[in-house]
Amino acid sequence: MEIFLYEKSDFNQEANQVRKDAKSIYNRLRSIVDDASFVMTIADLFPRLALVANERCGSWYIDRRKKQAYSAYFKSTDGHMHIWDFNIRRNNLHLIPIIAQHHGCILVDSTRKGKRIPDALSKTVPIWCCTINRAVQRIKGYHWDTDFHSLPSAVSRSEHAQIEAKMESLVDKLMNSGIDVYAVADQLKKPLRPIWFTPQSCDMIVPDFDDCSFWPVVCLSASEAVENGYQVRPGYLYVQGSGDDQEAWCLGLTPSLFWENHQFILESKGECERRVREIVKDSLEKMNSQATGSFAFIKPTTIAISDLASAQSNWQQFDVIINCSEKNLELNSDTYLHLPIPEGKRGQQAFLLAIPKAIRYVEKPLLEKQNILICCDSGKDSSVGIALSILVNYFDLDGQLQKENKPRGQFLDKKVIQHQLVRIISSWEKASPSRTTLKKVNVYFMSHSNTTD
């Protein structure tokens, strides 16, 4: 019994050490270098195809010094069982001209232990491809591939059939969303077809996509699937899907900063964390001293959106500023409205109360065609919600200003709000309002009487 207790205790200590090592930034970054080598090997096999990082996770596996990379935002949740969705907010249609230019793309992502391929690549992307193919067929009447294609090892035949049965409703959703599907149809000359590669793909026969009847969307899962998600390798612990959940381990390091300095960072295991912190600190100081910021107008209106840093750099270019951050910019009060909306759950009620204030404030500037900048800390959430509320209240579905306010609760439904959201996303790719923010916009316009008080 004593021997058993000793062995059990020893085993627990070893397991705890493995879990601790898995969080080490050195082990994470060394694992990323291994995975990136595989990704770049595949990229070299298909030099014509555009290289696309799925979310920030995919960015870790692309050495951008070797090849230009684009970005996408396919979420695994849109491919989860019984959810299966073409997400209008995350429509990724900015990829269509890129795919058309390169006749296909390589989409890079990874997954942690338990899977070889993330749901984003095995289900969300195939759903996206099929939805677009069928929508274009409706418009152009092409006789081309509109089947739903999935990977049998990742999607059971039963689930495949259930997804396929839902496809027509997803096409209807896209066609009725307000997105300019006709512009997509003009650019897509071949149907999209998902193809899958993983580090476990052996004896690969490299296809020649030039003569294919489709444009490939190569779904490339970067990380090697290993037992328990960890594998001891010479000098470090390999962690499957190291680029995932970066906020928990990266110490502020970004993929671009890492690849610019990866040899220096990984030169010493003992110095790795200190060097990362030093590089991040220097980068932030440089950004603060040289920041010029960016913003985007919501076409065809005079309303623009930016993050707070960009607003601080560009406010002189605008007639009116609406600041949704808790931090006050302390500008001229006649042309500046401060709506301090806390980040996250704390800001839910403050956001709802801010909507009528913003609507009242912009009425005259809109009629006078003044340039209006709306900002928040990230430029992704509160500022987008306020801009959305203004569009719904003052603009028609063609983006034209209406002289009279629309009566709330009448002639409005979620499709109208969604249509205006699509307009924002089409102009400002950073837009990513939370479900809570969108829910508050819906509540304001559909649950109140006709007043802006």
C-alpha positions in Angstrom: 0.0 0.0 0.0 2.8 2.4 0.9 4.5 1.7 -2.4 1.2 2.3 -4.3 0.7 5.7 -2.6 4.3 6.7 -3.4 3.9 5.8 -7.0 0.5 7.6 -7.3 2.1 10.7 -5.7 5.0 10.5 -8.0 2.7 10.2 -11.0 0.6 13.2 -10.0 3.8 15.3 -9.6 4.9 14.3 -13.1 1.5 15.1 -14.6 1.4 18.5 -12.9 4.8 19.3 -14.2 3.7 18.4 -17.8 0.7 20.7 -17.4 3.0 23.5 -16.2 5.4 22.9 -19.0 2.6 23.0 -21.5 1.9 26.6 -20.4 5.6 27.6 -20.9 6.0 30.2 -23.6 9.2 28.6 -24.7 7.6 25.3 -25.3 4.6 27.0 -27.1 6.9 28.9 -29.4 9.1 26.0 -30.2 6.0 24.0 -31.1 4.8 26.8 -33.3 8.1 26.8 -35.2 7.7 23.0 -35.9 4.2 23.5 -37.1 5.1 26.5 -39.2 7.7 24.5 -41.0 5.0 22.1 -42.1 2.7 25.0 -43.2 5.3 26.6 -45.3 6.2 23.3 -46.9 2.5 23.0 -48.1 2.5 26.7 -49.1 5.6 26.0 -51.3 3.8 23.1 -53.0 1.1 25.5 -54.1 2.9 28.8 -54.6 0.0 30.3 -56.6 -2.6 29.9 -53.9 -3.2 32.7 -51.4 -2.1 32.0 -47.9 -4.8 32.8 -45.3 -4.6 32.7 -41.5 -7.8 31.8 -39.8 -8.2 34.1 -36.9 -5.1 35.0 -34.8 -4.4 31.3 -34.1 -3.6 30.7 -37.8 -1.3 33.7 -37.9 1.2 32.0 -35.5 1.9 29.3 -38.1 2.8 31.6 -41.0 6.2 33.0 -41.4 5.1 36.3 -43.1 8.7 37.1 -44.2 8.4 34.2 -46.7 5.0 34.9 -48.2 2.2 37.5 -47.9 -0.7 36.3 -45.8 -4.3 37.3 -45.6 -6.7 36.8 -42.7 -10.1 35.2 -42.2 -12.6 34.6 -39.4 -14.2 31.2 -39.5 -15.4 30.1 -36.1 -15.7 26.4 -35.1 -18.9 27.2 -33.3 -20.6 27.8 -36.6 -19.9 24.1 -37.5 -20.9 22.6 -34.2 -23.5 19.8 -34.1 -27.0 21.1 -34.9 -25.8 24.7 -35.2 -24.3 24.5 -38.7 -24.5 28.0 -39.9 -23.5 30.5 -42.5 -22.8 33.5 -40.2 -23.8 36.8 -41.8 -21.6 38.8 -39.4 -18.6 36.6 -40.1 -19.3 36.2 -43.8 -15.7 36.3 -44.9 -16.7 37.4 -48.4 -13.6 39.6 -48.5 -11.8 36.4 -49.4 -13.7 36.0 -52.7 -11.6 38.6 -54.7 -8.4 37.1 -53.1 -9.5 33.6 -54.2 -10.4 34.8 -57.6 -7.0 36.5 -58.0 -5.0 33.4 -56.9 -7.5 30.7 -58.1 -7.8 29.3 -54.6 -6.3 29.7 -51.2 -4.7 27.8 -48.3 -6.5 28.4 -45.0 -4.3 27.8 -41.9 -5.7 26.9 -38.5 -5.0 24.3 -35.7 -6.7 22.5 -32.9 -5.7 21.3 -29.5 -5.7 17.7 -28.3 -8.5 15.4 -29.2 -8.9 16.3 -32.9 -6.7 16.3 -36.0 -8.8 19.1 -37.7 -10.8 21.9 -36.0 -14.5 22.2 -36.7 -13.8 25.5 -38.4 -12.0 23.6 -41.2 -13.9 20.4 -41.2 -17.5 21.9 -41.1 -17.7 25.7 -41.1 -15.6 26.2 -44.2 -17.3 23.5 -46.2 -20.7 25.0 -45.3 -19.4 28.4 -46.4 -18.2 27.1 -49.8 -21.4 25.2 -50.5 -23.6 28.2 -49.5 -21.7 30.6 -51.8 -21.6 28.1 -54.7 -25.4 27.6 -54.5 -26.1 31.4 -54.2 -24.0 32.1 -57.3 -25.8 29.3 -59.2 -29.1 30.9 -58.4 -27.9 34.3 -59.8 -25.9 33.1 -62.8 -27.6 29.8 -63.6 -24.2 28.0 -63.8 -24.2 24.2 -64.2 -21.5 23.6 -61.7 -20.8 21.7 -58.4 -23.2 22.7 -55.7 -22.7 19.5 -53.5 -21.8 19.8 -49.8 -18.3 18.3 -49.5 -17.0 17.1 -46.1 -14.2 14.9 -44.8 -15.5 11.4 -44.0 -12.9 11.0 -41.2 -14.2 14.2 -39.4 -17.9 14.3 -40.4 -20.1 11.2 -40.1 -22.4 10.3 -43.0 -25.4 11.1 -40.7 -24.1 14.5 -39.8 -23.2 15.2 -43.5 -26.8 14.4 -44.5 -28.2 16.7 -41.8 -26.0 19.6 -42.9 -26.8 19.0 -46.6 -30.5 19.1 -45.7 -30.0 22.6 -44.2 -28.0 24.1 -47.1 -30.9 25.6 -49.0 -32.1 27.5 -45.9 -28.6 28.9 -45.5 -28.6 30.1 -49.1 -31.9 31.8 -48.5 -30.4 33.5 -45.5 -27.5 34.8 -47.5 -29.6 36.0 -50.4 -31.9 37.9 -48.0 -29.2 39.4 -45.8 -28.6 42.6 -47.7 -25.1 41.4 -48.7 -24.2 42.2 -52.4 -24.2 38.6 -53.5 -24.3 39.8 -57.1 -20.9 41.3 -56.7 -19.7 37.9 -55.4 -21.2 36.1 -58.4 -19.4 38.4 -60.8 -16.1 37.4 -59.3 -16.5 33.7 -58.8 -15.7 31.9 -62.1 -15.4 28.4 -60.6 -17.1 26.8 -57.6 -15.2 26.6 -54.3 -14.1 23.2 -53.1 -12.6 22.4 -49.7 -9.5 20.1 -49.6 -7.8 19.0 -46.4 -4.2 18.6 -45.3 -2.8 17.7 -41.9 0.7 16.7 -40.7 -0.7 13.1 -40.7 -1.3 13.2 -44.4 1.2 10.7 -45.7 2.4 9.9 -49.2 0.7 13.0 -50.5 0.1 13.1 -54.2 0.3 16.8 -55.0 -2.6 17.7 -57.2 -2.5 20.1 -60.1 -5.3 22.6 -59.4 -4.7 24.6 -62.6 -6.9 22.3 -64.7 -9.5 21.6 -62.0 -13.2 22.5 -62.5 -13.1 24.2 -59.1 -11.0 26.7 -57.1 -9.6 24.9 -54.0 -9.9 26.1 -50.5 -7.1 24.1 -48.9 -8.0 23.6 -45.2 -4.6 23.1 -43.6 -4.5 22.0 -40.0 -1.1 23.0 -38.8 -0.5 21.0 -35.6 0.4 17.3 -35.3 -2.2 15.3 -33.4 -0.3 13.7 -30.4 -1.5 11.6 -27.5 -2.9 13.8 -24.7 -1.9 16.9 -26.7 1.8 16.8 -25.5 4.9 15.0 -26.7 8.4 15.2 -25.2 10.9 16.1 -27.9 14.6 16.9 -27.6 15.0 20.1 -25.6 11.3 21.0 -25.2 7.7 19.7 -24.8 5.7 19.8 -28.0 2.2 21.2 -27.4 -0.5 20.5 -30.0 -2.3 23.6 -31.1 0.1 26.0 -29.4 -1.2 29.0 -31.2 -4.7 28.6 -29.7 -5.8 30.6 -26.7 -2.9 32.9 -27.0 -4.1 35.4 -24.4 -3.3 32.8 -21.7 0.4 32.5 -22.6 1.7 35.0 -25.2 2.5 37.9 -22.7 1.4 40.4 -25.4 3.6 39.0 -28.1 2.0 39.0 -31.6 2.7 36.6 -34.5 4.4 39.4 -36.5 6.6 40.4 -33.6 7.5 36.7 -33.0 8.6 36.0 -36.5 10.6 39.2 -36.7 12.5 38.1 -33.6 12.1 34.4 -33.3 15.7 33.4 -33.5 16.6 35.8 -30.7 13.6 34.8 -28.6 14.3 31.1 -28.8 18.1 31.3 -28.5 18.0 30.7 -24.8 15.3 28.7 -23.0 16.0 30.4 -19.7 15.9 33.9 -21.2 12.9 33.3 -23.4 10.2 34.9 -21.2 12.4 37.9 -20.3 13.2 38.6 -24.0 9.5 38.3 -25.0 8.6 40.9 -22.3 11.4 43.2 -23.5 10.3 43.0 -27.1 6.7 43.6 -26.3 7.5 46.6 -24.2 9.8 48.1 -26.9 7.1 47.6 -29.5 4.4 49.3 -27.5 6.6 52.3 -26.8 7.4 52.5 -30.5 3.7 52.3 -31.5 2.7 55.0 -29.0 5.4 57.4 -30.3 4.6 56.8 -34.0 0.9 56.0 -34.0 -1.1 57.6 -36.8 -4.1 55.4 -36.5 -6.7 54.3 -39.0 -10.5 54.6 -39.5 -13.1 53.8 -42.1 -16.2 55.5 -43.4 -19.4 53.5 -43.6 -20.1 53.9 -47.3 -21.9 56.0 -48.5 -22.4 57.9 -45.3 -20.3 60.5 -43.5 -20.0 58.3 -40.5 -16.6 56.7 -39.7 -15.5 54.2 -37.0 -12.1 53.7 -35.3 -10.5 52.6 -32.2 -9.6 55.0 -29.5 -5.9 55.3 -30.4 -6.8 56.1 -34.0 -9.3 58.7 -32.8 -6.6 60.5 -30.8 -4.5 60.7 -33.9 -7.2 61.6 -36.4 -9.8 63.7 -34.6 -8.8 66.9 -36.4 -10.1 65.4 -39.7 -13.7 65.2 -38.3 -16.4 67.7 -37.5 -17.9 65.6 -34.7 -16.4 62.9 -32.4 -18.4 60.4 -30.4 -16.2 58.6 -27.9 -17.7 55.3 -26.4 -14.6 54.6 -24.3 -14.4 55.2 -20.6 -11.3 57.2 -21.3 -12.1 60.9 -22.0 -10.4 62.5 -24.9 -11.2 66.0 -23.5 -11.9 67.7 -26.8 -14.1 70.7 -27.6 -17.4 70.1 -26.0 -19.4 71.6 -28.8 -18.3 68.9 -31.3 -17.5 66.1 -28.9 -19.8 63.6 -27.1 -18.4 61.3 -24.5 -20.4 58.2 -23.8 -18.4 56.2 -21.2 -19.4 52.6 -21.9 -17.4 50.1 -19.8 -16.1 47.0 -21.6 -17.9 43.7 -21.2 -20.9 43.0 -19.0 -20.5 46.2 -17.0 -21.3 48.2 -20.0 -24.6 46.6 -21.1 -27.0 49.1 -19.4 -24.7 52.0 -20.2 -24.7 51.1 -23.9 -28.5 50.9 -24.0 -28.8 54.4 -22.4 -26.2 55.8 -24.8 -28.2 54.9 -27.9 -30.8 57.8 -27.7 -28.1 60.3 -26.6 -26.0 59.5 -29.7 -29.1 59.6 -32.0 -30.1 63.0 -30.8 -26.6 64.3 -31.0 -25.9 63.5 -34.6 -29.2 64.7 -36.1 -28.0 68.2 -37.0 -24.5 67.1 -38.1 -26.0 64.4 -40.4 -28.3 67.0 -42.1 -25.3 69.3 -42.6 -23.3 66.4 -44.0 -20.6 66.7 -41.4 -18.0 64.0 -40.9 -18.7 62.0 -37.8 -16.1 59.7 -36.1 -17.4 57.1 -33.6 -14.7 55.3 -31.5 -14.3 52.9 -28.6 -11.3 51.2 -27.1 -11.1 48.4 -29.7 -13.2 49.9 -32.5 -15.0 46.6 -32.7 -17.9 46.6 -30.3 -19.5 49.7 -28.6 -18.6 52.1 -31.4 -20.1 49.6 -34.0 -23.3 49.3 -31.9 -23.7 53.1 -31.7 -23.0 53.5 -35.4 -25.5 50.7 -36.2 -28.2 52.5 -34.1 -27.6 55.7 -36.0 -27.8 54.0 -39.4 -31.1 52.2 -38.4 -32.6 55.4 -37.1 -31.6 57.8 -40.0 -30.7 55.8 -43.1 -32.6 53.6 -45.6 -31.4 50.3 -46.8 -29.5 52.0 -49.7 -27.5 54.1 -47.2 -29.4 57.3 -48.0 -30.2 59.7 -45.2 -33.9 60.1 -44.3 -34.9 63.5 -43.1 -37.5 62.1 -40.6 -36.7 59.6 -37.9 -38.0 56.1 -38.4 -40.7 55.2 -35.9 -39.3 52.6 -33.6 -41.2 49.4 -33.3 -42.9 50.0 -36.7 -41.5 48.8 -40.1 -38.5 47.5 -38.3 -37.4 44.0 -37.8 -34.1 42.1 -37.3 -33.5 41.9 -41.0 -33.4 45.7 -41.3 -30.9 45.9 -38.4 -28.9 43.0 -39.9 -28.8 44.8 -43.3 -27.3 47.9 -41.8 -24.8 45.8 -39.8 -23.6 44.2 -43.1 -23.1 47.7 -44.4 -20.8 48.4 -41.5 -18.8 45.2 -41.7 -18.3 45.7 -45.5 -16.6 49.1 -44.8 -14.9 48.3 -41.5 -13.5 44.7 -41.3 -12.6 45.1 -37.6 -16.3 45.3 -36.7 -17.1 42.5 -34.4 -20.0 43.5 -32.1 -20.9 41.1 -29.3 -24.2 39.3 -29.2 -25.1 41.5 -26.2 -24.5 44.7 -28.0 -26.6 43.6 -31.0 -29.4 42.4 -28.6 -29.5 45.9 -27.0 -29.8 47.5 -30.4 -32.7 45.1 -31.2 -34.3 45.9 -27.8 -34.1 49.6 -28.3 -35.7 49.7 -31.7 -38.3 47.0 -31.3 -39.4 47.3 -27.7 -39.9 51.0 -27.2 -42.4 53.7 -28.3 -41.6 56.3 -31.0 -39.3 58.6 -29.0 -35.6 59.4 -28.7 -35.7 60.5 -25.1 
